[in-house]
Amino acid sequence: MASPEQFFLAPLQGFTDFAYRKSYHSVFGGFDAYFIPYLSLGPGNKIRNSQYREVLPQNNQGIPVVPQILCSNVAELTMLATIIRDFGYEQLNLNLGCPYPMATNRGRGSALLEKPDELKRILDALFSDFNFKVSLKFRAGMTDERSIFQLIDLLKSYPTEQLIFHPRTANQLYKGTANRELFAEFSKELNCPLTYNGDIQSPDDLDSIKQLLPEQNSWMIGRGLLSNPFLLNQLNNTLPSKTEQTRLKTEFHDLILEEYQRTFPDEGQVLMKMKAFWSYFSQSFSNPQKAFKPIKKASSFTKFKAAYPTVFQQYAD
């Protein structure tokens, strides 16, 4: 008997924030866990308010979430993991995949894959000093996609709860396509369960990976869901009717808007957040370019509120 499929929401900084997670879980549900975008230390070992807000327990009540941290050494790990532990979380994800130079130039994210000794010190501390269920999210390396194979023994030497592999190098950022053949090869050599992450846009994408790995059943979805809130329904073969889709999309949008209005007293900040949301959300409308145009052009929150109902009326189906 085949194992049931597992689906996880990827942590996308600035997009899959608490408002998105709460609203999606309320309207659609279906994810086994929602990964919170990373917590990291800024200048003076301070944490940005926008990141801190993401891990506050009151912003994640009733949702199966996994906090994520981004660090470069044991000292940073200890500070961040202590915050997560003190908030009462039992799971922790270590980011070994962030590809952006802002992180990698500081030895964080994908850069740690090139520093196995430092990575070992971090993992030793994480497993000895804390009692989390630990997951690791990683890329193929910085520039050479074969470099991840050098870490197989290290990855297998810890009792991790979950390993999540995005088969791109850091220097690719999100360009080109994720290397599914590389994932399949790595999965076979690793010889333990692995979650696939990267370019899942349709059921055909799952099928193409299953042609390489018939037993693959664990998936992490990111940008595909931002552009299509019914992607998980399509992958689960539970897509509702067109009328119901419009109703659910409207409810989802309005919940996010309400959450941002409760959180941010500045209407300009709410407008900025909603424009970021619509930059992907508009892709789910019949004419994405025309759907996004009035949202993008809205120069005030008042104009945004006047624009989006018309977009739903004209392009929702």
Secondary structure, 3 states (H helix, E strand, C coil): CCCCCEEEECCCCCCCCHHHHHHHHHHCCCCCEEECCCECCCHHHCCCHHHHHHHCHHHCCCCCEECEECCCCHHHHHHHHHHHHHCCCCEEEEEECCCCHHHHCCCCHHHHHHCHHHHHHHHHHHHHHCCCEEEEEECCECCCCCHHHHHHHHHHCCCCCEEEECCCEHHHCCCCCCCHHHHHHHHHHHCCCCEEECCCCCHHHHHHHHHHCCCCCEEEECHHHHHCCCHHHHHHCCCCCHHHHHHHHHHHHHHHHHHHHHHCCCHHHHHHHHHHHHHHHHHHCCCHHHHHHHHHHCCCHHHHHHHHHHHHHHHCC
